Amino acid sequence: MKTERLTPIRVGVIGIGGVGGRVLEGFGMHEQTQVTAVCDLNPDLAKRVAEEHGAAAWYTDYREMLRGSELDLVYIAVPPKLHHRMAMDVLERGLHLFCEKPLANSVEEAQEMWEAAERAGVVHAMNFPTPYRSVWSEFSRLVEEGHLGELRRLDVTLQFHTWPRKWQQNPWIAGREQGGFVREVLPHYIQLIQHRFGRIARVHSEMTYGDDPNLCETAVLATFELDNGVRVLVDGQSNIAQKERIAFTAYGTEGTMQLADWSILRTGGVDEALETVPVPENNRHLGLIEDLVQAIDGKPAMLFDFRIGYEVQRVLEAVLSGGTHEL
């Protein structure tokens, strides 16, 4: 019999724009989590969101939030350059930690965060939401049932009319230091590949940049090799006429499967065109939050922890570095 916790898990959120705001809504909807404090550099936004969540306190300095609010779990949803410093401060206080991807802004930072989280003995997890979606559950079920036959190749296609997108304007996401679609989007697919198909053992990449040394990439062409020898082609471009298109395609001897634009599943058999498979959508944030609650309560849960975040970071940094890397 499922037992409900007597008091909700008290959540503090650092960064409440974009993705952070959507996940925050999930915490507000879940019966066993309570948004206790929010922090954002924009005081008007922080105050408004705090008011929407009843008795939540609001801050513009995360350190004041850590000192001034009683918390169980902190969610970090700020640019990658800030993850390491904030995470180390959270872990020093022995709080459970949920972090946006990529885990950090370097392999060294990611490793330090992972090791610190293990020493702290807390629940630590990354926001990789796709595995909690019903469309990915169906994708995985078909793979396990042999729909592909022998896997021959995986393709990751990342095409953007503009980067940043119109809804994504901020001071850092177009920058070379911590922005770009390779950092923002590719980690999701690195995680999915290693979770479902095996470890990425070798990376070769070619990055293309514009004339401004401060701006992020305009294209990436990369190949990965898995431990089992399967190759992965990553083809990414921005500033092209085409409408945005994101696709993850698995080619096999008996079938082809594609996850398109995050939520569309297409499949085809031998000598068949791909056709869309209807899959009812679920609330992916609530599924992820439910597993966070289960883990904090010491129960079995599916979480992608900082070790996985570190492994994703290793691949990501190899791609961004260009050339060939053995991992």
N, C-alpha and C positions, 0 to 999 in steps of 0.2 A: 504494500500500500504506500502511495506517495505521501510523504509528510511535508507540509508547508513550513518554511522557516517562520519564526515568531516575529522577527523584525526584518524589514527589507535591507538589502545591500545598499549602503550609502555610496553614491557615485559622484565623483568630481570630474568635470569635463574641462579640458584645456584646449580651446580653439573650437568655435561654434559656427564657423562659416562652411558652406559647401557640404562635403561628406560628413564632417563633424556634426553639423546640425541634423543631418538625417539619422545618424546613429543615436544621437541624443534623444530624438523622438522615440526611437526604439526602447531606450532605457525608461523613458517616461511611460510607455505603454505596458511594459512588463510588470506583472503583479508583484514580483519579488525584488525589484530594483527601484530605487528612489533617487532622482537627480537632486542632490543635496547642495551642490555648489557648481557654478559655472565661471569660467575665466576667459576673457577675450580682450585684446588690446583696444577694441572699440567699446567704450563704456556704455553707449546707448544700446548697442546690440546685447551686451552682457546683461544689462538691467532688464531689457524687454524679455529676453529668454528666461531669466530668473523668475520674473513675474508670471510667466506662462506656466512655470512649474511650482507654483504655490509658494512654499516657504524657502525655496532655494536662495542661497546667498550668492552674490556676484562680486567678481574681482577683475582687476586688470593686470595683476601680478600673480603668477601661479604660486610663487613662494608664500605670499600672504594667504592664498587659499589653503596651502598645505599646513600652515601654522594656525589658521583661524577656523577651519571646519573639521568636524569629525567625519572621517571618510574610511571606507573599506576598499574601494576600487577607484583608480584614476584612469581616465581615457585620454590619451594624448593625440590630438588631431591638429597639429601645427606643421609647418614646413619641415622637411627632413633634417635640415641643419640644426634644428633646435631639439630633436628627439633625445640625443645622448645626454645633454645636460639636464633636461627635465626628468628623464627616466632615472638617472642616477640619484637625483634628489628624492624622487618618489620611493625608490627602492630603499634608500637610506632610512626612510620612515616605516619600512616593512609593510607597505600597502600593495595589494594586488594591482596588476598593471596591464592595460589593454592599449595597444599602440597601432597607429596607422602605418601603412607601408610607404616606401621601403623602411626597414627598421631604423636605419641610420644614414649618415652621409659618407660612410666609408666602411670597409671591412673591419678595420681596427676598432672603430666605435661599436659596430654591431657585435663583435666578439666580446668586448668589455661589457656591453649591456646584457648579453646572454649569460655570461659568467656571474655578473652581479645579481641577476634575477635568480639564478640557481642557488647562490649563497644565501639570498634573502629568504628562500623557502616559500615564496609566494606563487600564486597563479599568475602566469605571464602569457599573453597571447597577442597575435597579430590580427588585424582586420582584413582577412582574406575572405570575403563574403560569398564568392561564387560556389564553393563546395556545399553551402547550405541551401542553395536554390534547387527547386524541384527539377529544373531543366538539366542541372548537372547530375542529379541523382539518376535521371533517366539516361543520360549519356553514359554514366558509369555502369548502369545495369546492362546496357547493350554491349559495352566493351566486355564485361564479365561473362556474358552469354555467348561471346564469340562472334558478334556481328561483323567485326572487322576481318576475321580470319587472322592471318599473319600481318602484323603491323609493318608497313613499309616506310612511311614517312609522316612527319607532323609539320604543319605550316602554321605560322602566326602572321596574320596580315593586319597591319596598323596603318590606316590611311585617313588623313585628316585634311579637310579643306583649309582650315586655319588652325594654328596652335599659337597661343592658347585658344580654346573655343570661346564663343561669345559669352557663355555663362561662367567662365572660368578666369575672369580678369583679376589679377592681383600682382603685387610687386615682384614675386619670385618665380612664378611658374613658367615664365618664358626665359629665365636665366640659365646660364650654363652651369653655375655652381651647384644648384639643387633642383632645377626645373627640367622641363622637357618631357616629351611623351614616352621616351624610353624609361625614365625613372617613374613616371606616373602610371603607366599602363602595363608595360612589359612584366613587372614583378608578379602580377596576377597570373600570367601565363607560365612564367618560370615555376611558380608554386604548383599550378595544376599539372604541369608536365612531370615534375619530380614526385608529386603525390600519386599520380595515376600510372605513369609509364616508366619511371626509373630516374636515377641520378644523372645529371648532366656532367659528363666527364671532360669534355673538351669544348672550347668556344673559339670561334674565329669571327671577327667582326670588322666592318668598315663603317665608320661614322662620317657623315657629311655635315658641314657647318657653313653658315653664311659668312659674310665679311666682318660682321660685328663680333669681336671676341667675347663679348658679354652675353650673347644670345645662345640658346640651346640648339641642338641638332635640327637639321631639316630632313635628314634621312638616315636610316640604318639598314644595312644588309648584313645578316649574320647567319652562321650555321652552328648548330650544336651537335654534339655526338653523345648519345646516351651510353651507359655502361654496356648495354646489350647490342650496341652498334647502330641502332636506329638514328637517323639524322633528322634534324629539325631545321627548317628554313624560316628565318625571321625577316620579313620585308616591311619596312616602315617608311612612310613619307608624310610630310606636311606641306602646306602651301601649294596644293594642287586643286584643279577645278572640280574634281569628283567630290560628291557628298561623302561625309564620314562613313568609313566602313571598317569594322573590327571583326575578324574571323579567326577561329581556331579549328583547323581541319585535320582529321586523322584519316590517312589512306591505308587501306589494307587489301589483302588478296581477295577477300570475299565481300567487302563493303567499304563505304566511305561515310564518315560522320563529320558534321560541322556544327559548332556552336557559333552563331552569328550575332553580333551586336549584343552580347551578354545573355540574351534571353530567348533566342530562336534556335531550335534544334532541327537540323536537316539531315536526312539519311538517304542512302541509296545502295542497292545491291550491285551484282555483277552487270556491267554494261547498262546501268540505269542512271538517269538524271537524279539529282538530289531533290527530295520533296520534304516539305515542312511537316514535322511531327507535332501535333497539338499537345502541349504540356501545361496544365494549370499552374499559374504562378503562386508562390507562397511569399510570406514576409521574411526575407532572408535575414534581416537584422534581428528579428525576434528569435529566429532559430539559433543564431550565433549567441545572442544574449542568454538564451536558455542554457546553452552549453557552458557559458561562463558561470552562471549561477550554480549549475551542477558541479563544476570543478571546484568552486569556492566552498561548496558544501561537502567536498570530499567524495563526490560520486563520479562514476565514469562519464567522460565527456569527450567530444571531438573538438580539440582545439589545435591551432597551429602556433606553437610556442616560439620563443625567441631563438631557439636552436634552428628551427625551420627558417625564421627570418634571416638568420646569419647565413644559412646555406643559399637562400635566394640572393642575398647581398653579394656573395662571392661571384655568382654568375653575372649579376647586374654590373658589378664593377669591371668584370672582365670584358663585357660588351662595350661599356663606355670607354675603356682603355684602348680599344682597337687592337688589331693583330691577333695572334694565336696564343691561347692560354690552356694549359693542362690543369685541371682542378682535382 
